[in-house]
């Protein structure tokens, strides 16, 4: 049986997730390259890191909520602000109704942290997840710069790639005006691949096969 870097058995909670791991292992030909095995690496995190650092990981998720990307609106230009409002306001509302988290939007370049109550609630919500879901949640929060979008993906309210595009409103707006170079587009495509992996992670966890 394959083992994690900490020599723990690579055991996962559902058959569909085990099948995903098996496919990544089977794709290794001449040598094992874990950089081509994102689901396996996530499983390593869930098995080796999360049990030892649950409080720190939940805190990490809550910090992304404390400066959540969906709360930082531009003052100008008007069409950028409209795009942000269309994309983000529904998720601010969703956080209030579904998570019990009342986020405060911020306008302009000045950053403002969310209230300690908001951060504490997000920390508690994150900590309530099992190790495998918490691993995915932390990955998503860092990927999006948004705890709310990560929770929405975790709960099936939005798919992970759409959540990534939602977090990119500002970048997409700038690209529509000034264009995007090949290097930046390659990076965006790689991040889309990470989001697709995250979608598969949560789907596999929710199915018993």
Phi, psi and omega in degrees: 000134177299150179237158178284170176303332177272010177071025174271147176300139181277076182250130182237162192281346182225153178296316179302323178291319177301322179293324176296316178298318181298321179297320179292322176295318182295334181284349178281129187251283184272329178209157182275122178240100184294343177293340177262013183231066186295325180290323176297317180297321177295321178296320175303317179299313182297325185274317187266319189268312191300314182301330183273342189225033186304314182297318180294321180291318176299321177296321178299315177299315183295329179295323176295327175291328181294337176228043189301133184301329184285358180258358186251099185261145177284152172276329181200158358286165186298323182289331174291314178301319179297319179295318178297316181297318178298319185280322193257327183302319177300330181277333170295318177295318180299319179299322180292314187277326186260330181254346185071030183243119184260092183281147178252114178295152180233140179248144174088190186278344181288129177269148179215125180288150174290165184295155175303329179295319178296312181298318179297319179296316179296322178298316180295319179297319179294315183295338181286350180279152172290173187300320184287319177291324179294323176300315179293321180297315179295320177299314181294319180299318178290322181296319184266342192067029187208117173290323183297313180296324177296316176297321181296320176293314179305322183266005176077018180278341178206148178279158192293325180287319176298322177299321178297313178298324178296323180287345185262020184307311182297314181296319180294322178297314180296321179295325179293335180269318190246354182086172180223134183278170185296321181295317179294320180292323178297320178295317179298320180294322177296320179292325175298322177297321177295320178295320178296321176298317180297320177300314179297325179299308182292322178297319181292325178291331184275352182246136178267353178076000000 
